[in-house]
Amino acid sequence: MAKLKCDDYGFECDFVVEGQIEQVIEEFGKHTEEIHGIDYSKEALMQFILRKK
């Protein structure tokens, strides 16, 4: 299980995604691109997840 929250990365946003790593990467990446205008690479998002463990 993995979990990413926008407010952990400096956004004033309540978005949270939790689940399998691939699902979290896809949903969080889509959200940050559409809502915040930032296109994180899958590798960057994987690093976010690995650093939280």
mmCIF entry with sequence, helices, sheets and N, C-alpha, C, O atoms, coordinates in Angstrom:
data_MODEL
# 
_entry.id   MODEL 
# 
_entity.id                         1 
_entity.type                       polymer 
_entity.pdbx_number_of_molecules   1 
# 
_entity_poly.entity_id                      1 
_entity_poly.type                           'polypeptide(L)' 
_entity_poly.nstd_linkage                   no 
_entity_poly.nstd_monomer                   no 
_entity_poly.pdbx_seq_one_letter_code       MAKLKCDDYGFECDFVVEGQIEQVIEEFGKHTEEIHGIDYSKEALMQFILRKK 
_entity_poly.pdbx_seq_one_letter_code_can   MAKLKCDDYGFECDFVVEGQIEQVIEEFGKHTEEIHGIDYSKEALMQFILRKK 
_entity_poly.pdbx_strand_id                 A 
# 
loop_
_entity_poly_seq.entity_id 
_entity_poly_seq.num 
_entity_poly_seq.mon_id 
_entity_poly_seq.hetero 
1 1  MET n 
1 2  ALA n 
1 3  LYS n 
1 4  LEU n 
1 5  LYS n 
1 6  CYS n 
1 7  ASP n 
1 8  ASP n 
1 9  TYR n 
1 10 GLY n 
1 11 PHE n 
1 12 GLU n 
1 13 CYS n 
1 14 ASP n 
1 15 PHE n 
1 16 VAL n 
1 17 VAL n 
1 18 GLU n 
1 19 GLY n 
1 20 GLN n 
1 21 ILE n 
1 22 GLU n 
1 23 GLN n 
1 24 VAL n 
1 25 ILE n 
1 26 GLU n 
1 27 GLU n 
1 28 PHE n 
1 29 GLY n 
1 30 LYS n 
1 31 HIS n 
1 32 THR n 
1 33 GLU n 
1 34 GLU n 
1 35 ILE n 
1 36 HIS n 
1 37 GLY n 
1 38 ILE n 
1 39 ASP n 
1 40 TYR n 
1 41 SER n 
1 42 LYS n 
1 43 GLU n 
1 44 ALA n 
1 45 LEU n 
1 46 MET n 
1 47 GLN n 
1 48 PHE n 
1 49 ILE n 
1 50 LEU n 
1 51 ARG n 
1 52 LYS n 
1 53 LYS n 
# 
_struct_asym.id          A 
_struct_asym.entity_id   1 
# 
loop_
_struct_conf.conf_type_id 
_struct_conf.id 
_struct_conf.pdbx_PDB_helix_id 
_struct_conf.beg_label_comp_id 
_struct_conf.beg_label_asym_id 
_struct_conf.beg_label_seq_id 
_struct_conf.pdbx_beg_PDB_ins_code 
_struct_conf.end_label_comp_id 
_struct_conf.end_label_asym_id 
_struct_conf.end_label_seq_id 
_struct_conf.pdbx_end_PDB_ins_code 
_struct_conf.beg_auth_comp_id 
_struct_conf.beg_auth_asym_id 
_struct_conf.beg_auth_seq_id 
_struct_conf.end_auth_comp_id 
_struct_conf.end_auth_asym_id 
_struct_conf.end_auth_seq_id 
_struct_conf.pdbx_PDB_helix_class 
_struct_conf.details 
_struct_conf.pdbx_PDB_helix_length 
HELX_P HELX_P1 AA1 CYS A 6  ? TYR A 9  ? CYS A 6  TYR A 9  5 ? 4  
HELX_P HELX_P2 AA2 ILE A 21 ? HIS A 36 ? ILE A 21 HIS A 36 1 ? 16 
HELX_P HELX_P3 AA3 LYS A 42 ? LYS A 52 ? LYS A 42 LYS A 52 1 ? 11 
# 
_struct_conf_type.id          HELX_P 
_struct_conf_type.criteria    ? 
_struct_conf_type.reference   ? 
# 
_struct_sheet.id               AA1 
_struct_sheet.type             ? 
_struct_sheet.number_strands   2 
_struct_sheet.details          ? 
# 
_struct_sheet_order.sheet_id     AA1 
_struct_sheet_order.range_id_1   1 
_struct_sheet_order.range_id_2   2 
_struct_sheet_order.offset       ? 
_struct_sheet_order.sense        anti-parallel 
# 
loop_
_struct_sheet_range.sheet_id 
_struct_sheet_range.id 
_struct_sheet_range.beg_label_comp_id 
_struct_sheet_range.beg_label_asym_id 
_struct_sheet_range.beg_label_seq_id 
_struct_sheet_range.pdbx_beg_PDB_ins_code 
_struct_sheet_range.end_label_comp_id 
_struct_sheet_range.end_label_asym_id 
_struct_sheet_range.end_label_seq_id 
_struct_sheet_range.pdbx_end_PDB_ins_code 
_struct_sheet_range.beg_auth_comp_id 
_struct_sheet_range.beg_auth_asym_id 
_struct_sheet_range.beg_auth_seq_id 
_struct_sheet_range.end_auth_comp_id 
_struct_sheet_range.end_auth_asym_id 
_struct_sheet_range.end_auth_seq_id 
AA1 1 ALA A 2  ? LYS A 5  ? ALA A 2  LYS A 5  
AA1 2 VAL A 16 ? GLY A 19 ? VAL A 16 GLY A 19 
# 
loop_
_atom_site.group_PDB 
_atom_site.id 
_atom_site.type_symbol 
_atom_site.label_atom_id 
_atom_site.label_alt_id 
_atom_site.label_comp_id 
_atom_site.label_asym_id 
_atom_site.label_entity_id 
_atom_site.label_seq_id 
_atom_site.pdbx_PDB_ins_code 
_atom_site.Cartn_x 
_atom_site.Cartn_y 
_atom_site.Cartn_z 
_atom_site.occupancy 
_atom_site.B_iso_or_equiv 
_atom_site.pdbx_formal_charge 
_atom_site.auth_seq_id 
_atom_site.auth_comp_id 
_atom_site.auth_asym_id 
_atom_site.auth_atom_id 
_atom_site.pdbx_PDB_model_num 
ATOM 1   N N  . MET A 1 1  ? 0.837  -1.192 0.000   1.00 0.00 ? 1  MET A N  1 
ATOM 2   C CA . MET A 1 1  ? 0.000  0.000  0.000   1.00 0.00 ? 1  MET A CA 1 
ATOM 3   C C  . MET A 1 1  ? 0.878  1.250  0.000   1.00 0.00 ? 1  MET A C  1 
ATOM 4   O O  . MET A 1 1  ? 1.930  1.308  0.636   1.00 0.00 ? 1  MET A O  1 
ATOM 5   N N  . ALA A 1 2  ? 0.404  2.227  -0.730  1.00 0.00 ? 2  ALA A N  1 
ATOM 6   C CA . ALA A 1 2  ? 1.094  3.511  -0.805  1.00 0.00 ? 2  ALA A CA 1 
ATOM 7   C C  . ALA A 1 2  ? 0.069  4.618  -0.596  1.00 0.00 ? 2  ALA A C  1 
ATOM 8   O O  . ALA A 1 2  ? -1.126 4.421  -0.814  1.00 0.00 ? 2  ALA A O  1 
ATOM 9   N N  . LYS A 1 3  ? 0.550  5.782  -0.172  1.00 0.00 ? 3  LYS A N  1 
ATOM 10  C CA . LYS A 1 3  ? -0.350 6.920  0.066   1.00 0.00 ? 3  LYS A CA 1 
ATOM 11  C C  . LYS A 1 3  ? 0.406  8.205  -0.227  1.00 0.00 ? 3  LYS A C  1 
ATOM 12  O O  . LYS A 1 3  ? 1.525  8.400  0.247   1.00 0.00 ? 3  LYS A O  1 
ATOM 13  N N  . LEU A 1 4  ? -0.212 9.084  -1.014  1.00 0.00 ? 4  LEU A N  1 
ATOM 14  C CA . LEU A 1 4  ? 0.352  10.408 -1.271  1.00 0.00 ? 4  LEU A CA 1 
ATOM 15  C C  . LEU A 1 4  ? -0.719 11.452 -1.002  1.00 0.00 ? 4  LEU A C  1 
ATOM 16  O O  . LEU A 1 4  ? -1.888 11.266 -1.342  1.00 0.00 ? 4  LEU A O  1 
ATOM 17  N N  . LYS A 1 5  ? -0.301 12.558 -0.384  1.00 0.00 ? 5  LYS A N  1 
ATOM 18  C CA . LYS A 1 5  ? -1.207 13.664 -0.071  1.00 0.00 ? 5  LYS A CA 1 
ATOM 19  C C  . LYS A 1 5  ? -0.606 14.944 -0.633  1.00 0.00 ? 5  LYS A C  1 
ATOM 20  O O  . LYS A 1 5  ? 0.586  15.204 -0.471  1.00 0.00 ? 5  LYS A O  1 
ATOM 21  N N  . CYS A 1 6  ? -1.437 15.739 -1.293  1.00 0.00 ? 6  CYS A N  1 
ATOM 22  C CA . CYS A 1 6  ? -0.946 16.996 -1.879  1.00 0.00 ? 6  CYS A CA 1 
ATOM 23  C C  . CYS A 1 6  ? -0.317 17.910 -0.832  1.00 0.00 ? 6  CYS A C  1 
ATOM 24  O O  . CYS A 1 6  ? 0.719  18.522 -1.091  1.00 0.00 ? 6  CYS A O  1 
ATOM 25  N N  . ASP A 1 7  ? -0.931 18.009 0.348   1.00 0.00 ? 7  ASP A N  1 
ATOM 26  C CA . ASP A 1 7  ? -0.401 18.960 1.325   1.00 0.00 ? 7  ASP A CA 1 
ATOM 27  C C  . ASP A 1 7  ? 0.981  18.562 1.848   1.00 0.00 ? 7  ASP A C  1 
ATOM 28  O O  . ASP A 1 7  ? 1.670  19.392 2.441   1.00 0.00 ? 7  ASP A O  1 
ATOM 29  N N  . ASP A 1 8  ? 1.400  17.309 1.639   1.00 0.00 ? 8  ASP A N  1 
ATOM 30  C CA . ASP A 1 8  ? 2.763  16.905 1.990   1.00 0.00 ? 8  ASP A CA 1 
ATOM 31  C C  . ASP A 1 8  ? 3.796  17.499 1.039   1.00 0.00 ? 8  ASP A C  1 
ATOM 32  O O  . ASP A 1 8  ? 4.987  17.508 1.348   1.00 0.00 ? 8  ASP A O  1 
ATOM 33  N N  . TYR A 1 9  ? 3.351  17.995 -0.113  1.00 0.00 ? 9  TYR A N  1 
ATOM 34  C CA . TYR A 1 9  ? 4.262  18.496 -1.142  1.00 0.00 ? 9  TYR A CA 1 
ATOM 35  C C  . TYR A 1 9  ? 4.055  19.978 -1.425  1.00 0.00 ? 9  TYR A C  1 
ATOM 36  O O  . TYR A 1 9  ? 4.386  20.464 -2.507  1.00 0.00 ? 9  TYR A O  1 
ATOM 37  N N  . GLY A 1 10 ? 3.505  20.694 -0.445  1.00 0.00 ? 10 GLY A N  1 
ATOM 38  C CA . GLY A 1 10 ? 3.426  22.144 -0.526  1.00 0.00 ? 10 GLY A CA 1 
ATOM 39  C C  . GLY A 1 10 ? 2.174  22.700 -1.180  1.00 0.00 ? 10 GLY A C  1 
ATOM 40  O O  . GLY A 1 10 ? 2.076  23.910 -1.384  1.00 0.00 ? 10 GLY A O  1 
ATOM 41  N N  . PHE A 1 11 ? 1.220  21.850 -1.510  1.00 0.00 ? 11 PHE A N  1 
ATOM 42  C CA . PHE A 1 11 ? -0.023 22.331 -2.110  1.00 0.00 ? 11 PHE A CA 1 
ATOM 43  C C  . PHE A 1 11 ? -1.072 22.541 -1.031  1.00 0.00 ? 11 PHE A C  1 
ATOM 44  O O  . PHE A 1 11 ? -1.189 21.729 -0.114  1.00 0.00 ? 11 PHE A O  1 
ATOM 45  N N  . GLU A 1 12 ? -1.828 23.615 -1.131  1.00 0.00 ? 12 GLU A N  1 
ATOM 46  C CA . GLU A 1 12 ? -2.957 23.818 -0.227  1.00 0.00 ? 12 GLU A CA 1 
ATOM 47  C C  . GLU A 1 12 ? -4.146 23.083 -0.825  1.00 0.00 ? 12 GLU A C  1 
ATOM 48  O O  . GLU A 1 12 ? -5.024 23.687 -1.440  1.00 0.00 ? 12 GLU A O  1 
ATOM 49  N N  . CYS A 1 13 ? -4.158 21.772 -0.636  1.00 0.00 ? 13 CYS A N  1 
ATOM 50  C CA . CYS A 1 13 ? -5.109 20.901 -1.308  1.00 0.00 ? 13 CYS A CA 1 
ATOM 51  C C  . CYS A 1 13 ? -5.321 19.673 -0.430  1.00 0.00 ? 13 CYS A C  1 
ATOM 52  O O  . CYS A 1 13 ? -4.372 19.148 0.151   1.00 0.00 ? 13 CYS A O  1 
ATOM 53  N N  . ASP A 1 14 ? -6.560 19.220 -0.336  1.00 0.00 ? 14 ASP A N  1 
ATOM 54  C CA . ASP A 1 14 ? -6.895 18.072 0.507   1.00 0.00 ? 14 ASP A CA 1 
ATOM 55  C C  . ASP A 1 14 ? -6.842 16.736 -0.231  1.00 0.00 ? 14 ASP A C  1 
ATOM 56  O O  . ASP A 1 14 ? -7.236 15.713 0.329   1.00 0.00 ? 14 ASP A O  1 
ATOM 57  N N  . PHE A 1 15 ? -6.363 16.723 -1.480  1.00 0.00 ? 15 PHE A N  1 
ATOM 58  C CA . PHE A 1 15 ? -6.354 15.490 -2.269  1.00 0.00 ? 15 PHE A CA 1 
ATOM 59  C C  . PHE A 1 15 ? -5.436 14.442 -1.633  1.00 0.00 ? 15 PHE A C  1 
ATOM 60  O O  . PHE A 1 15 ? -4.290 14.726 -1.287  1.00 0.00 ? 15 PHE A O  1 
ATOM 61  N N  . VAL A 1 16 ? -5.968 13.225 -1.489  1.00 0.00 ? 16 VAL A N  1 
ATOM 62  C CA . VAL A 1 16 ? -5.212 12.090 -0.963  1.00 0.00 ? 16 VAL A CA 1 
ATOM 63  C C  . VAL A 1 16 ? -5.536 10.888 -1.834  1.00 0.00 ? 16 VAL A C  1 
ATOM 64  O O  . VAL A 1 16 ? -6.693 10.671 -2.195  1.00 0.00 ? 16 VAL A O  1 
ATOM 65  N N  . VAL A 1 17 ? -4.521 10.112 -2.171  1.00 0.00 ? 17 VAL A N  1 
ATOM 66  C CA . VAL A 1 17 ? -4.758 8.856  -2.892  1.00 0.00 ? 17 VAL A CA 1 
ATOM 67  C C  . VAL A 1 17 ? -4.000 7.757  -2.157  1.00 0.00 ? 17 VAL A C  1 
ATOM 68  O O  . VAL A 1 17 ? -2.852 7.932  -1.749  1.00 0.00 ? 17 VAL A O  1 
ATOM 69  N N  . GLU A 1 18 ? -4.672 6.626  -2.000  1.00 0.00 ? 18 GLU A N  1 
ATOM 70  C CA . GLU A 1 18 ? -4.097 5.503  -1.271  1.00 0.00 ? 18 GLU A CA 1 
ATOM 71  C C  . GLU A 1 18 ? -4.451 4.213  -2.004  1.00 0.00 ? 18 GLU A C  1 
ATOM 72  O O  . GLU A 1 18 ? -5.568 4.054  -2.496  1.00 0.00 ? 18 GLU A O  1 
ATOM 73  N N  . GLY A 1 19 ? -3.502 3.308  -2.069  1.00 0.00 ? 19 GLY A N  1 
ATOM 74  C CA . GLY A 1 19 ? -3.767 2.035  -2.728  1.00 0.00 ? 19 GLY A CA 1 
ATOM 75  C C  . GLY A 1 19 ? -2.482 1.386  -3.216  1.00 0.00 ? 19 GLY A C  1 
ATOM 76  O O  . GLY A 1 19 ? -1.407 1.599  -2.654  1.00 0.00 ? 19 GLY A O  1 
ATOM 77  N N  . GLN A 1 20 ? -2.610 0.596  -4.268  1.00 0.00 ? 20 GLN A N  1 
ATOM 78  C CA . GLN A 1 20 ? -1.453 -0.056 -4.869  1.00 0.00 ? 20 GLN A CA 1 
ATOM 79  C C  . GLN A 1 20 ? -0.555 1.008  -5.510  1.00 0.00 ? 20 GLN A C  1 
ATOM 80  O O  . GLN A 1 20 ? -1.043 2.030  -5.993  1.00 0.00 ? 20 GLN A O  1 
ATOM 81  N N  . ILE A 1 21 ? 0.748  0.764  -5.510  1.00 0.00 ? 21 ILE A N  1 
ATOM 82  C CA . ILE A 1 21 ? 1.721  1.758  -5.969  1.00 0.00 ? 21 ILE A CA 1 
ATOM 83  C C  . ILE A 1 21 ? 1.396  2.297  -7.364  1.00 0.00 ? 21 ILE A C  1 
ATOM 84  O O  . ILE A 1 21 ? 1.375  3.511  -7.565  1.00 0.00 ? 21 ILE A O  1 
ATOM 85  N N  . GLU A 1 22 ? 1.142  1.413  -8.321  1.00 0.00 ? 22 GLU A N  1 
ATOM 86  C CA . GLU A 1 22 ? 0.860  1.866  -9.696  1.00 0.00 ? 22 GLU A CA 1 
ATOM 87  C C  . GLU A 1 22 ? -0.380 2.760  -9.750  1.00 0.00 ? 22 GLU A C  1 
ATOM 88  O O  . GLU A 1 22 ? -0.398 3.759  -10.468 1.00 0.00 ? 22 GLU A O  1 
ATOM 89  N N  . GLN A 1 23 ? -1.408 2.402  -8.995  1.00 0.00 ? 23 GLN A N  1 
ATOM 90  C CA . GLN A 1 23 ? -2.644 3.192  -8.951  1.00 0.00 ? 23 GLN A CA 1 
ATOM 91  C C  . GLN A 1 23 ? -2.378 4.569  -8.338  1.00 0.00 ? 23 GLN A C  1 
ATOM 92  O O  . GLN A 1 23 ? -2.860 5.582  -8.845  1.00 0.00 ? 23 GLN A O  1 
ATOM 93  N N  . VAL A 1 24 ? -1.615 4.602  -7.253  1.00 0.00 ? 24 VAL A N  1 
ATOM 94  C CA . VAL A 1 24 ? -1.303 5.865  -6.577  1.00 0.00 ? 24 VAL A CA 1 
ATOM 95  C C  . VAL A 1 24 ? -0.507 6.769  -7.509  1.00 0.00 ? 24 VAL A C  1 
ATOM 96  O O  . VAL A 1 24 ? -0.804 7.960  -7.613  1.00 0.00 ? 24 VAL A O  1 
ATOM 97  N N  . ILE A 1 25 ? 0.501  6.222  -8.190  1.00 0.00 ? 25 ILE A N  1 
ATOM 98  C CA . ILE A 1 25 ? 1.314  7.010  -9.116  1.00 0.00 ? 25 ILE A CA 1 
ATOM 99  C C  . ILE A 1 25 ? 0.434  7.596  -10.216 1.00 0.00 ? 25 ILE A C  1 
ATOM 100 O O  . ILE A 1 25 ? 0.537  8.782  -10.530 1.00 0.00 ? 25 ILE A O  1 
ATOM 101 N N  . GLU A 1 26 ? -0.424 6.776  -10.796 1.00 0.00 ? 26 GLU A N  1 
ATOM 102 C CA . GLU A 1 26 ? -1.275 7.231  -11.893 1.00 0.00 ? 26 GLU A CA 1 
ATOM 103 C C  . GLU A 1 26 ? -2.257 8.316  -11.441 1.00 0.00 ? 26 GLU A C  1 
ATOM 104 O O  . GLU A 1 26 ? -2.384 9.352  -12.094 1.00 0.00 ? 26 GLU A O  1 
ATOM 105 N N  . GLU A 1 27 ? -2.948 8.078  -10.330 1.00 0.00 ? 27 GLU A N  1 
ATOM 106 C CA . GLU A 1 27 ? -3.960 9.033  -9.866  1.00 0.00 ? 27 GLU A CA 1 
ATOM 107 C C  . GLU A 1 27 ? -3.348 10.326 -9.351  1.00 0.00 ? 27 GLU A C  1 
ATOM 108 O O  . GLU A 1 27 ? -3.857 11.409 -9.640  1.00 0.00 ? 27 GLU A O  1 
ATOM 109 N N  . PHE A 1 28 ? -2.253 10.227 -8.586  1.00 0.00 ? 28 PHE A N  1 
ATOM 110 C CA . PHE A 1 28 ? -1.618 11.430 -8.057  1.00 0.00 ? 28 PHE A CA 1 
ATOM 111 C C  . PHE A 1 28 ? -1.012 12.256 -9.198  1.00 0.00 ? 28 PHE A C  1 
ATOM 112 O O  . PHE A 1 28 ? -1.122 13.482 -9.214  1.00 0.00 ? 28 PHE A O  1 
ATOM 113 N N  . GLY A 1 29 ? -0.371 11.567 -10.151 1.00 0.00 ? 29 GLY A N  1 
ATOM 114 C CA . GLY A 1 29 ? 0.207  12.262 -11.301 1.00 0.00 ? 29 GLY A CA 1 
ATOM 115 C C  . GLY A 1 29 ? -0.847 12.977 -12.126 1.00 0.00 ? 29 GLY A C  1 
ATOM 116 O O  . GLY A 1 29 ? -0.647 14.116 -12.548 1.00 0.00 ? 29 GLY A O  1 
ATOM 117 N N  . LYS A 1 30 ? -1.964 12.312 -12.352 1.00 0.00 ? 30 LYS A N  1 
ATOM 118 C CA . LYS A 1 30 ? -3.058 12.923 -13.117 1.00 0.00 ? 30 LYS A CA 1 
ATOM 119 C C  . LYS A 1 30 ? -3.617 14.136 -12.374 1.00 0.00 ? 30 LYS A C  1 
ATOM 120 O O  . LYS A 1 30 ? -3.869 15.177 -12.980 1.00 0.00 ? 30 LYS A O  1 
ATOM 121 N N  . HIS A 1 31 ? -3.809 14.001 -11.072 1.00 0.00 ? 31 HIS A N  1 
ATOM 122 C CA . HIS A 1 31 ? -4.331 15.109 -10.260 1.00 0.00 ? 31 HIS A CA 1 
ATOM 123 C C  . HIS A 1 31 ? -3.386 16.313 -10.280 1.00 0.00 ? 31 HIS A C  1 
ATOM 124 O O  . HIS A 1 31 ? -3.826 17.438 -10.517 1.00 0.00 ? 31 HIS A O  1 
ATOM 125 N N  . THR A 1 32 ? -2.091 16.085 -10.031 1.00 0.00 ? 32 THR A N  1 
ATOM 126 C CA . THR A 1 32 ? -1.164 17.225 -9.974  1.00 0.00 ? 32 THR A CA 1 
ATOM 127 C C  . THR A 1 32 ? -1.038 17.917 -11.327 1.00 0.00 ? 32 THR A C  1 
ATOM 128 O O  . THR A 1 32 ? -0.863 19.134 -11.388 1.00 0.00 ? 32 THR A O  1 
ATOM 129 N N  . GLU A 1 33 ? -1.127 17.156 -12.403 1.00 0.00 ? 33 GLU A N  1 
ATOM 130 C CA . GLU A 1 33 ? -1.050 17.772 -13.729 1.00 0.00 ? 33 GLU A CA 1 
ATOM 131 C C  . GLU A 1 33 ? -2.307 18.582 -14.032 1.00 0.00 ? 33 GLU A C  1 
ATOM 132 O O  . GLU A 1 33 ? -2.214 19.724 -14.481 1.00 0.00 ? 33 GLU A O  1 
ATOM 133 N N  . GLU A 1 34 ? -3.477 17.999 -13.791 1.00 0.00 ? 34 GLU A N  1 
ATOM 134 C CA . GLU A 1 34 ? -4.735 18.671 -14.135 1.00 0.00 ? 34 GLU A CA 1 
ATOM 135 C C  . GLU A 1 34 ? -5.063 19.833 -13.198 1.00 0.00 ? 34 GLU A C  1 
ATOM 136 O O  . GLU A 1 34 ? -5.537 20.877 -13.646 1.00 0.00 ? 34 GLU A O  1 
ATOM 137 N N  . ILE A 1 35 ? -4.815 19.657 -11.912 1.00 0.00 ? 35 ILE A N  1 
ATOM 138 C CA . ILE A 1 35 ? -5.226 20.663 -10.922 1.00 0.00 ? 35 ILE A CA 1 
ATOM 139 C C  . ILE A 1 35 ? -4.125 21.681 -10.634 1.00 0.00 ? 35 ILE A C  1 
ATOM 140 O O  . ILE A 1 35 ? -4.401 22.874 -10.517 1.00 0.00 ? 35 ILE A O  1 
ATOM 141 N N  . HIS A 1 36 ? -2.885 21.219 -10.520 1.00 0.00 ? 36 HIS A N  1 
ATOM 142 C CA . HIS A 1 36 ? -1.789 22.106 -10.110 1.00 0.00 ? 36 HIS A CA 1 
ATOM 143 C C  . HIS A 1 36 ? -0.858 22.488 -11.259 1.00 0.00 ? 36 HIS A C  1 
ATOM 144 O O  . HIS A 1 36 ? 0.024  23.328 -11.080 1.00 0.00 ? 36 HIS A O  1 
ATOM 145 N N  . GLY A 1 37 ? -1.039 21.886 -12.433 1.00 0.00 ? 37 GLY A N  1 
ATOM 146 C CA . GLY A 1 37 ? -0.232 22.232 -13.595 1.00 0.00 ? 37 GLY A CA 1 
ATOM 147 C C  . GLY A 1 37 ? 1.191  21.709 -13.542 1.00 0.00 ? 37 GLY A C  1 
ATOM 148 O O  . GLY A 1 37 ? 2.068  22.240 -14.223 1.00 0.00 ? 37 GLY A O  1 
ATOM 149 N N  . ILE A 1 38 ? 1.438  20.673 -12.741 1.00 0.00 ? 38 ILE A N  1 
ATOM 150 C CA . ILE A 1 38 ? 2.780  20.109 -12.622 1.00 0.00 ? 38 ILE A CA 1 
ATOM 151 C C  . ILE A 1 38 ? 2.743  18.672 -13.110 1.00 0.00 ? 38 ILE A C  1 
ATOM 152 O O  . ILE A 1 38 ? 1.958  17.858 -12.623 1.00 0.00 ? 38 ILE A O  1 
ATOM 153 N N  . ASP A 1 39 ? 3.591  18.370 -14.071 1.00 0.00 ? 39 ASP A N  1 
ATOM 154 C CA . ASP A 1 39 ? 3.646  17.032 -14.665 1.00 0.00 ? 39 ASP A CA 1 
ATOM 155 C C  . ASP A 1 39 ? 4.843  16.285 -14.079 1.00 0.00 ? 39 ASP A C  1 
ATOM 156 O O  . ASP A 1 39 ? 5.951  16.360 -14.610 1.00 0.00 ? 39 ASP A O  1 
ATOM 157 N N  . TYR A 1 40 ? 4.610  15.558 -12.970 1.00 0.00 ? 40 TYR A N  1 
ATOM 158 C CA . TYR A 1 40 ? 5.672  14.757 -12.369 1.00 0.00 ? 40 TYR A CA 1 
ATOM 159 C C  . TYR A 1 40 ? 5.874  13.489 -13.190 1.00 0.00 ? 40 TYR A C  1 
ATOM 160 O O  . TYR A 1 40 ? 4.907  12.897 -13.670 1.00 0.00 ? 40 TYR A O  1 
ATOM 161 N N  . SER A 1 41 ? 7.118  13.075 -13.352 1.00 0.00 ? 41 SER A N  1 
ATOM 162 C CA . SER A 1 41 ? 7.390  11.802 -14.028 1.00 0.00 ? 41 SER A CA 1 
ATOM 163 C C  . SER A 1 41 ? 7.014  10.655 -13.088 1.00 0.00 ? 41 SER A C  1 
ATOM 164 O O  . SER A 1 41 ? 6.929  10.834 -11.873 1.00 0.00 ? 41 SER A O  1 
ATOM 165 N N  . LYS A 1 42 ? 6.795  9.493  -13.662 1.00 0.00 ? 42 LYS A N  1 
ATOM 166 C CA . LYS A 1 42 ? 6.496  8.316  -12.834 1.00 0.00 ? 42 LYS A CA 1 
ATOM 167 C C  . LYS A 1 42 ? 7.649  8.028  -11.885 1.00 0.00 ? 42 LYS A C  1 
ATOM 168 O O  . LYS A 1 42 ? 7.435  7.592  -10.754 1.00 0.00 ? 42 LYS A O  1 
ATOM 169 N N  . GLU A 1 43 ? 8.873  8.273  -12.348 1.00 0.00 ? 43 GLU A N  1 
ATOM 170 C CA . GLU A 1 43 ? 10.046 8.034  -11.510 1.00 0.00 ? 43 GLU A CA 1 
ATOM 171 C C  . GLU A 1 43 ? 10.054 8.974  -10.305 1.00 0.00 ? 43 GLU A C  1 
ATOM 172 O O  . GLU A 1 43 ? 10.385 8.560  -9.194  1.00 0.00 ? 43 GLU A O  1 
ATOM 173 N N  . ALA A 1 44 ? 9.692  10.235 -10.523 1.00 0.00 ? 44 ALA A N  1 
ATOM 174 C CA . ALA A 1 44 ? 9.641  11.201 -9.419  1.00 0.00 ? 44 ALA A CA 1 
ATOM 175 C C  . ALA A 1 44 ? 8.577  10.793 -8.407  1.00 0.00 ? 44 ALA A C  1 
ATOM 176 O O  . ALA A 1 44 ? 8.800  10.871 -7.199  1.00 0.00 ? 44 ALA A O  1 
ATOM 177 N N  . LEU A 1 45 ? 7.427  10.362 -8.898  1.00 0.00 ? 45 LEU A N  1 
ATOM 178 C CA . LEU A 1 45 ? 6.357  9.940  -7.995  1.00 0.00 ? 45 LEU A CA 1 
ATOM 179 C C  . LEU A 1 45 ? 6.760  8.686  -7.221  1.00 0.00 ? 45 LEU A C  1 
ATOM 180 O O  . LEU A 1 45 ? 6.407  8.541  -6.051  1.00 0.00 ? 45 LEU A O  1 
ATOM 181 N N  . MET A 1 46 ? 7.490  7.787  -7.859  1.00 0.00 ? 46 MET A N  1 
ATOM 182 C CA . MET A 1 46 ? 7.982  6.599  -7.153  1.00 0.00 ? 46 MET A CA 1 
ATOM 183 C C  . MET A 1 46 ? 8.929  7.017  -6.036  1.00 0.00 ? 46 MET A C  1 
ATOM 184 O O  . MET A 1 46 ? 8.900  6.432  -4.953  1.00 0.00 ? 46 MET A O  1 
ATOM 185 N N  . GLN A 1 47 ? 9.770  8.021  -6.282  1.00 0.00 ? 47 GLN A N  1 
ATOM 186 C CA . GLN A 1 47 ? 10.671 8.520  -5.239  1.00 0.00 ? 47 GLN A CA 1 
ATOM 187 C C  . GLN A 1 47 ? 9.887  9.109  -4.067  1.00 0.00 ? 47 GLN A C  1 
ATOM 188 O O  . GLN A 1 47 ? 10.267 8.919  -2.911  1.00 0.00 ? 47 GLN A O  1 
ATOM 189 N N  . PHE A 1 48 ? 8.794  9.822  -4.356  1.00 0.00 ? 48 PHE A N  1 
ATOM 190 C CA . PHE A 1 48 ? 7.935  10.353 -3.287  1.00 0.00 ? 48 PHE A CA 1 
ATOM 191 C C  . PHE A 1 48 ? 7.476  9.203  -2.389  1.00 0.00 ? 48 PHE A C  1 
ATOM 192 O O  . PHE A 1 48 ? 7.534  9.293  -1.163  1.00 0.00 ? 48 PHE A O  1 
ATOM 193 N N  . ILE A 1 49 ? 7.018  8.121  -3.024  1.00 0.00 ? 49 ILE A N  1 
ATOM 194 C CA . ILE A 1 49 ? 6.496  6.975  -2.267  1.00 0.00 ? 49 ILE A CA 1 
ATOM 195 C C  . ILE A 1 49 ? 7.617  6.308  -1.471  1.00 0.00 ? 49 ILE A C  1 
ATOM 196 O O  . ILE A 1 49 ? 7.426  5.978  -0.300  1.00 0.00 ? 49 ILE A O  1 
ATOM 197 N N  . LEU A 1 50 ? 8.768  6.108  -2.080  1.00 0.00 ? 50 LEU A N  1 
ATOM 198 C CA . LEU A 1 50 ? 9.874  5.429  -1.399  1.00 0.00 ? 50 LEU A CA 1 
ATOM 199 C C  . LEU A 1 50 ? 10.393 6.240  -0.223  1.00 0.00 ? 50 LEU A C  1 
ATOM 200 O O  . LEU A 1 50 ? 10.788 5.663  0.790   1.00 0.00 ? 50 LEU A O  1 
ATOM 201 N N  . ARG A 1 51 ? 10.401 7.537  -0.331  1.00 0.00 ? 51 ARG A N  1 
ATOM 202 C CA . ARG A 1 51 ? 10.897 8.396  0.764   1.00 0.00 ? 51 ARG A CA 1 
ATOM 203 C C  . ARG A 1 51 ? 9.951  8.423  1.951   1.00 0.00 ? 51 ARG A C  1 
ATOM 204 O O  . ARG A 1 51 ? 10.370 8.726  3.068   1.00 0.00 ? 51 ARG A O  1 
ATOM 205 N N  . LYS A 1 52 ? 8.669  8.107  1.726   1.00 0.00 ? 52 LYS A N  1 
ATOM 206 C CA . LYS A 1 52 ? 7.706  8.139  2.820   1.00 0.00 ? 52 LYS A CA 1 
ATOM 207 C C  . LYS A 1 52 ? 7.774  6.887  3.677   1.00 0.00 ? 52 LYS A C  1 
ATOM 208 O O  . LYS A 1 52 ? 7.220  6.872  4.776   1.00 0.00 ? 52 LYS A O  1 
ATOM 209 N N  . LYS A 1 53 ? 8.432  5.843  3.212   1.00 0.00 ? 53 LYS A N  1 
ATOM 210 C CA . LYS A 1 53 ? 8.453  4.577  3.967   1.00 0.00 ? 53 LYS A CA 1 
ATOM 211 C C  . LYS A 1 53 ? 9.515  4.577  5.038   1.00 0.00 ? 53 LYS A C  1 
ATOM 212 O O  . LYS A 1 53 ? 9.664  3.591  5.759   1.00 0.00 ? 53 LYS A O  1 
# 
